[in-house]
Amino acid sequence: RCGHHDHTLFFSNALGGYMTVNYEAIGRYVTAEEAVTNLLRQQGQLVTQIESILLRTKQNYSSTNTIRIVETAKLIELSSELNQSQSVLLDMVREANHYADDANKPRIRLAE
């Protein structure tokens, strides 16, 4: 809440009751949900990069007697970025879920 204004409006529904629309909750939910979408896209790109390094490593030994050095520094860097992204993602999921009920939006579930 911003302090001086109530961002909840009431609308009459077809049954004569009132439905509340909490615009602040909707705005915060949508902002968090958009951040979740962007973070998932970023994580997908990081995972693809990690996967690429690991696949090249698996194809290391061949009939050419060539050994490819594992890019461990890059794996550590990408893993660190992925870990940071995951932390922010979880914060944004908590934020969206905090406002989900007031915004009349679905909660975001986490798969184990």
C-alpha positions as CSV (number, residue, x, y, z in Angstrom):
1,R,0.0,0.0,0.0
2,C,1.2,3.5,-0.7
3,G,-0.1,4.9,2.6
4,H,-2.9,7.3,1.8
5,H,-5.0,5.6,-0.8
6,D,-6.9,2.3,-0.7
7,H,-6.4,0.7,-4.1
8,T,-9.4,-1.7,-3.6
9,L,-12.5,-1.0,-5.6
10,F,-15.9,-2.7,-5.3
11,F,-18.0,-3.8,-8.2
12,S,-21.5,-5.1,-8.1
13,N,-21.8,-8.6,-9.5
14,A,-24.8,-10.2,-11.3
15,L,-26.1,-11.6,-8.0
16,G,-26.3,-8.3,-6.3
17,G,-23.2,-8.9,-4.2
18,Y,-19.9,-7.1,-4.4
19,M,-16.7,-8.3,-5.9
20,T,-13.5,-6.5,-4.8
21,V,-10.8,-5.7,-7.3
22,N,-7.5,-4.9,-5.6
23,Y,-5.5,-3.1,-8.3
24,E,-2.3,-2.9,-6.1
25,A,-2.3,-6.7,-5.6
26,I,-3.0,-7.3,-9.3
27,G,-0.1,-5.0,-10.3
28,R,2.3,-6.5,-7.9
29,Y,1.3,-10.0,-8.9
30,V,1.7,-9.3,-12.6
31,T,5.1,-7.6,-12.1
32,A,6.3,-10.6,-10.1
33,E,4.9,-13.1,-12.7
34,E,6.6,-11.2,-15.5
35,A,9.9,-11.4,-13.6
36,V,9.3,-15.2,-13.1
37,T,8.9,-15.6,-16.9
38,N,12.0,-13.6,-17.7
39,L,14.1,-15.5,-15.1
40,L,12.9,-18.9,-16.4
41,R,14.0,-17.8,-19.9
42,Q,17.4,-16.7,-18.5
43,Q,17.7,-20.0,-16.7
44,G,16.9,-21.9,-19.9
45,Q,19.7,-20.1,-21.7
46,L,22.2,-20.9,-18.8
47,V,21.2,-24.5,-18.8
48,T,21.6,-24.7,-22.5
49,Q,25.1,-23.3,-22.2
50,I,26.0,-25.7,-19.4
51,E,24.5,-28.6,-21.4
52,S,26.6,-27.6,-24.4
53,I,29.9,-27.7,-22.4
54,L,29.0,-31.1,-20.9
55,L,28.1,-32.6,-24.2
56,R,31.4,-31.4,-25.7
57,T,33.1,-33.0,-22.7
58,K,31.3,-36.3,-23.2
59,Q,32.5,-36.4,-26.8
60,N,36.0,-35.9,-25.5
61,Y,37.7,-39.1,-26.6
62,S,37.6,-40.0,-30.2
63,S,39.5,-42.0,-32.8
64,T,41.7,-38.9,-33.4
65,N,43.4,-39.2,-30.0
66,T,42.4,-35.6,-29.2
67,I,41.4,-34.6,-25.7
68,R,39.2,-31.6,-25.1
69,I,39.9,-29.8,-21.9
70,V,36.8,-29.4,-19.7
71,E,35.8,-25.7,-19.4
72,T,35.5,-25.9,-15.6
73,A,35.9,-22.2,-15.0
74,K,33.0,-21.5,-17.4
75,L,30.9,-24.3,-15.8
76,I,31.5,-22.7,-12.4
77,E,30.6,-19.2,-13.7
78,L,27.4,-20.5,-15.4
79,S,26.5,-22.5,-12.3
80,S,27.0,-19.4,-10.1
81,E,24.7,-17.4,-12.4
82,L,22.1,-20.1,-12.4
83,N,22.2,-20.3,-8.6
84,Q,21.8,-16.5,-8.4
85,S,18.9,-16.6,-10.9
86,Q,17.3,-19.4,-9.0
87,S,17.4,-17.3,-5.8
88,V,15.8,-14.3,-7.4
89,L,13.2,-16.6,-9.1
90,L,12.2,-18.0,-5.7
91,D,11.8,-14.5,-4.3
92,M,9.6,-13.6,-7.2
93,V,7.5,-16.7,-6.8
94,R,7.0,-15.9,-3.2
95,E,6.0,-12.3,-4.1
96,A,3.5,-13.4,-6.7
97,N,2.0,-16.0,-4.3
98,H,1.8,-13.4,-1.6
99,Y,-0.6,-11.3,-3.8
100,A,-2.3,-14.2,-5.7
101,D,-5.4,-14.4,-3.5
102,D,-6.0,-10.7,-3.3
103,A,-5.4,-10.4,-7.0
104,N,-7.7,-13.3,-7.7
105,K,-4.8,-15.0,-9.6
106,P,-3.5,-18.6,-9.4
107,R,-0.6,-19.4,-7.1
108,I,2.6,-20.5,-8.8
109,R,3.5,-24.0,-7.7
110,L,7.1,-25.3,-7.3
111,A,7.8,-28.8,-8.5
112,E,10.3,-30.7,-6.4
